[in-house]
Amino acid sequence: MNIQDSRLLRDKEAADLLGIAPQTLRKSRMDGMLLSVPAPKPVYIGRSVRYKLTTLMDWVEQQTR
């Protein structure tokens, strides 16, 4: 894994990558579902929420199978 793979993304960056609204991503943290499937797991750093780039890419890959 290289340094780019371990990058942590903010809500807007993660939502842009997934092609959804940031509000939709925030809602998925509440109900655990995103687009009718289990949502990618966020990383909590204090009060900040981030998403690992690798987690998002793996989630996308699982949805395309």
C-alpha positions in Angstrom: 0.0 0.0 0.0 1.3 3.4 -0.9 0.8 6.7 1.0 -2.0 7.8 -1.5 -4.0 4.6 -0.7 -4.1 5.5 3.0 -5.4 9.0 2.4 -8.3 10.1 4.6 -11.1 12.0 2.9 -13.6 14.5 4.3 -17.3 14.1 3.7 -17.4 16.3 0.6 -14.4 14.6 -1.0 -15.8 11.2 -0.3 -19.2 12.1 -1.5 -17.8 13.6 -4.7 -15.8 10.4 -5.3 -19.0 8.3 -4.9 -21.1 10.7 -6.9 -23.6 11.4 -4.2 -24.5 14.5 -2.1 -22.6 15.0 1.2 -25.9 14.9 3.1 -26.6 11.4 1.8 -23.2 10.3 3.1 -23.8 11.9 6.5 -27.3 10.2 6.6 -25.7 6.8 5.9 -23.7 7.1 9.2 -27.0 7.3 11.0 -28.8 4.4 9.5 -25.8 2.3 8.3 -27.1 2.1 4.7 -26.0 3.9 1.5 -28.0 3.5 -1.7 -29.8 0.5 -0.2 -26.6 -1.4 0.8 -24.4 -1.3 3.9 -22.5 1.9 4.0 -18.7 2.2 4.0 -17.3 2.5 7.5 -16.0 6.0 8.5 -13.0 6.7 10.7 -13.6 8.9 13.7 -10.8 11.1 14.9 -12.1 13.0 17.8 -15.2 14.8 16.5 -13.9 14.7 12.9 -15.2 12.1 10.5 -13.1 10.8 7.6 -13.2 8.0 5.1 -10.2 5.9 4.0 -9.8 6.1 0.3 -9.2 2.3 0.2 -12.4 1.7 2.1 -14.4 3.7 -0.4 -12.7 2.0 -3.4 -13.4 -1.4 -1.9 -17.0 -0.4 -1.3 -17.4 0.7 -4.9 -15.8 -2.6 -6.1 -18.2 -4.7 -4.0 -21.2 -2.8 -5.5 -20.1 -3.5 -9.1 -19.9 -7.3 -8.7 
